[in-house]
Amino acid sequence: MPVSIVVGGQYGSEGKGKVALALARQERGEAVVVRVGGPNSGHTGYDRSGRRWVLRQLPVAAVDGVRLIVLPAGSYLDPDLLLEEIASLGLAPEDVAISPQARVITSGHIDHEVNSKINQSIGSTATGTGAAVVAAIQRGAPDAGPAAAFAKNDDRLKPYVKSTIDLLRQALDEGRRVIIEGTQGFGLSPLHSPHWPNVTSRDTSAAGFLSEAGLAPTDVDDVTLVLRCWPIRVSGNSGPLETETDWETVTRESGAHIDLSEFTSVTKKLRRVGRFEFDIAKQAIAVNMPTRIVLNHLDHVDWRCHDGALTGAAQEFIHFVERGLNRHVDWVGTGVDSFVKLGLLSALRA
């Protein structure tokens, strides 16, 4: 069955959105795009006119406005934010399908996280996603904190609520590709990360995303693991980042003529950055067994790659990563425009 899953192999912000968009655009038929998780991470993509979009609820492939968008049961929705994104992209109710069982983040969930100061203790974005996850797990237990809420009971979302299980199965039966855009990164998984409690509230593996989407393991024929040359973590007490450095070093070593500092999509704070780590990437490969590996931000290694050229320094870095992982890199990302400048590396190995 034609199901693709896009997974981050580090601590988030690897460029999963632009990879999912590239996969959707290469489909001859109309792909169905799925976004799991909550608004605690932002995904960036460029539409065909070159406009930059940062989406926290919708999948990046929504920027083209031509694909069915599915928010399955494993989604955690801030209705105000979601409806704002739907309106900004000019989407109609027939363009978006929300599972009745998708969780709704309430003001109580957000207040609970803010008051707990979890953003200070573990670097959480405090969007209420974690509290909504906990509320679902508590199953209505008395005195267990803010109650769970569901899309099927939210009048604002009713025009979009449909059986996503039926829609996805129908799409697969018709031979359409389903692309699941995962969130955050494998190194933040509460199950597999060695850095608990500096993790997120949901599993961030391909298997976890597939379960949240309501699809079966036998549906999957394509898993893309996305890595970045300089891994990042969010600001503050967000957990270990071995070989941590700073953005001045990244900018200087790349030869960029602009400051390469990055800020988080949600909190707008300066990201932490470090040199490439093999341990977490190897674990991500072992657990997700990708059919494709994408190495993004190659222009942060050599700025001359920004226009798509693979310089000697860039090729050397690619081979350094391949040797350390004992896996070929299949695509490289050299820019951030709407075409997602990913170059197949078969020619380099010839």
N, C-alpha and C positions, 0 to 999 in steps of 0.2 A: 504493500500500500504506500502511496506517495505522501509521507509525512517527514518534514524536515524540522529539526530542533536546533536552535542557536543557543549556545551556552558560553558564559564567560569563564575563563580558566584561571582568573586571579582574584582580585578584590573589587571588581566592577569597573565600569567606564572603559571597557576594552574595545568598544565600538560594535556591540552586538546589533544595535539598531540599523546601522548602515549596512551591515552584512545581511541582515534579514531583508532589507529593502532591495539589495542587489539580487538576492535569491528570488524574490518576488518578481522583479523586473525581467529576469532571464527566462521566466516561464512563458511558454507559447500560449497556454490557456490561462484562464483567470484563476489565480491562486486565492486561497482563503488564508487570512492572516489572524493569528491568535496572540493575545497578550495575557500573560498570567501575572500574578503578584499585585502589588499595590503602588501607590504614588510616592513611595519612599526612594525611588530612583528615577532619573530622567534619561530618556533616550533621544539622541539627536539625529536628524536626517534632513536632507535637502530635496525639495520638490523639483520638478522638471524645469521650473523657471529659475532655479538657483536660490529660492528663499529658504532660509534656515528655520527649522522647527525643532523645539524641544518639547517632547511629549512625556507625560508622566502616567497617563492612563491608557492611551491608545497606542497600538503598535506603530512603529515608524512608517511601515508600508501604507498607512492610512493617508500619508501626505499626497499620494497620487489620486486619491478619491475614486478609485475604480475597482476596489476589491471589497468583498464581504469581510467585515471586521467582527471577530468573535471574542467576547470577554466571558470565559467559562466559569465554572463553579469555583475554581482556584483563583479567582480575582477578588481583590479588596478595593472597593470603589469609594472615592470621595465624590458624591454626586455633583456638587457644585463645580469641582475641577473637571470632572468628566464631561459634563454638559457644556462647559466653556470650551473644551477642546473640540467637541463635536460641532459646536456652532462656528468656531474659528475656521474649521476645515470645510464647512458647508455640507455636512453629512446629514442624510435623512434617516428616519427610523428604519427603512428597509436596508440601509447600509451597515447597520450595527446590530449585533445580536448579543444580549446579555443573559446569562444563565439565571433562572429564578433563584438558584442557590448561591449565587455570587454574594459575598459579604459586603455590607455597607459600613463604611467608617463614619461614625457619628461624632458630634462635638464632644460627647462624653469620653470617647476613646482618645481623642486628641488631648483633651484636658488631663486625662489620667496620665498620659506619657509626659506631658509638660510638667505636671506637678510632681511626678516621680523623679524628675531631673535625670532621666535615662540618657538624654542627649549629652549630659556632662560626664556620666559615669562610663559609658561605653561608646560614645560617638554616634548614637542613634540620631536619625533625622527628626524624630518625634512627630511623625505625620499621623500617628494613630494606627498605623498598619499592624504593629506588634500587638497592641491592645485589642484590636479586632480579631487577630488570630487567637489570642488567649481567651477572649469571650466565647469564641466558637468551641474551643476545647473544654471550657467550663460547663457547657451544655445547660445553661440556665440555673446553675447552682446558686442558692441564696448567698447574699453577701460576698459575691465573687467579683465585684467590680462592675463596670459598664456592661450592659447586656448586649448580646449579639443581635445584629440586624441584617436583613436579607433584601436583595434587589426586588423580589416578588412582592414585598410589602411597602415599597417606596413609590409613591405616586409619581414622582418626578421621572422615574426610570421605566414606568410601565409601557410606554410606546416601544421600548427596545427589548423588553423581556420576552424571550422565546426559548424553546428547547434547543440549547446549543449541542447537546448530544446528538439529537436527530439531524440537525443541520450539518454537523461535521461528518456524521456517518454518510449522509446523502452525498456530500461533496466528494468523499472518498469513493463511494460507489460509482460516481460519475467520472472518476479518474482525475479529479482536480487535486492539485497539490495543496496540502495544508502546511503552513509554516508557523511554528511556535517560536515566538520571540521571548526567550528567557530573560530574567532580570538579575541584576547584581552580579556576583561572581562566585565560583566554586569555593574559593577561600573564605567565603562568608557563610557557608552552609553550617547550620547548627548540628548537623549529624557528622559531617566529615572534616570540618575545619579543626586544626589542632589549637586554635586560638580562642576557644570559648572562654569567657562570655562575649568576646568582641566579635560577634557574629550577627546575622540577621535572624528573623523569626520564622523563616521557611527554608526548606531544603532547596538548594540552588543547583541541583544536578539535572541532567537530561531526564532521568527517570522521575524526579520530582515534578518537573514541568509537564511531562506527559500525563502523569496522574492528575495534576491540577486541570489539565485540558479535557480530561474525560475520554482519553483515547487509550488504545491497547499497545503493548510492546510490539506485537506483530505488525502494527501499522507502520512502524518506523523503518525508513530505508536510508536516512541521511541525518548525520549529526555533525554540526560544525562547532568546533571549539575555537573561541576567539581569544587571542593573547595580545598584549601590548608590549612594546620593546622596553618601556619604562613603566612598571606597574605602579599603581597609585592606591592610596587609602584616603578616606575622608579625613577632615581635620580633627584635631583634638585627640582624646584618648581612645582611638579607634583600633588599637591593637598593634602587634609587631609588624614592622616592615624592614626586613633584613636588607643590608646595604643601602639604607635610606640616605638620600642626598638632598639636593635642593634644585629649584627650577633655574637658578643661575647656572648651575653646572650643566643641566640639560641643554639650555640655550647655547652656552659657550661651546660645548662639545659637538653640538649638531651644526654649528656654523650659521644658525638662523639669524636673520637680521631683525627679527621681532622677538619680544618676550614671549616665551612658550608657557608661562605660568597658567595653570588651569584652576578653575573654581567649580565647586559642585553645582549641579543643576538645581538641587532642591534648597540647600541652605546658603548657597552663594559664598561659601568659605573656601579659602585656599586649600587645595588638595596637597597631601603629602605625596612624595614621589621617591622611588628607589630604583636601583639597577635590577636587571632581569634576574629573577629567582627561579631556579630549576625545581626545587622540591615541590612547591604547590602546583606547578604546571604538570609535573610528572604524576602527581596524585589525581589531578583533574583528568589526565589522559587515561589513567588506570580505571577510574570510576565511570567515565563517560564514553570511552572507546570511540573517539570521533572518526568519521570517515573523511573529514576535511579539517585541516588546521589553518587558521588565518592569523597572520602576524601583522598587527596594525601599528600605526604611528612610526613607520620606518623613516619618515622625514624628521623624526626627533633624534634619529641616529645620524643622519646626514641630510641637511636641509635641501641639498640639491635634488633629492628624491621627490620633493614636493610637486614637481611637474611630471612625475611618473618615471623618471630615469632611475635605473638601478646602478648606482655607482659601485666602484670597487669596495668602498667602506661598507656600503649597504649589503652587498653580496657576502662580504666577510662576516657581518653580523648575522645574517640569515644562516650561514653555515655553522656559526658558533652555536646558535640556538638548536639547529638540527642535530648537531653532534651531542649536545647536552641532553636532548630529549630522546635521542635515538629514533626520531620520526622526521619525515619530510614535512616541510612547510608547504602548503598548497597554494595559498594566496598571500599576498602582502598588500597592506594598505599604505598608500603613499600620500594621501590627501583626504579632504573631508567634503568634497563637493558632491552634487547629486548623483554623479556617475560612480562614485565610490571607487577610486582608482586602485583596483586590486589587480596585481599582475600574476599570472600563472608562472610558476618557476621551472617548468619542465625544460625550458631552453637553457637554464643555468646549469642543469645537471647533465646535459647532453655531452 
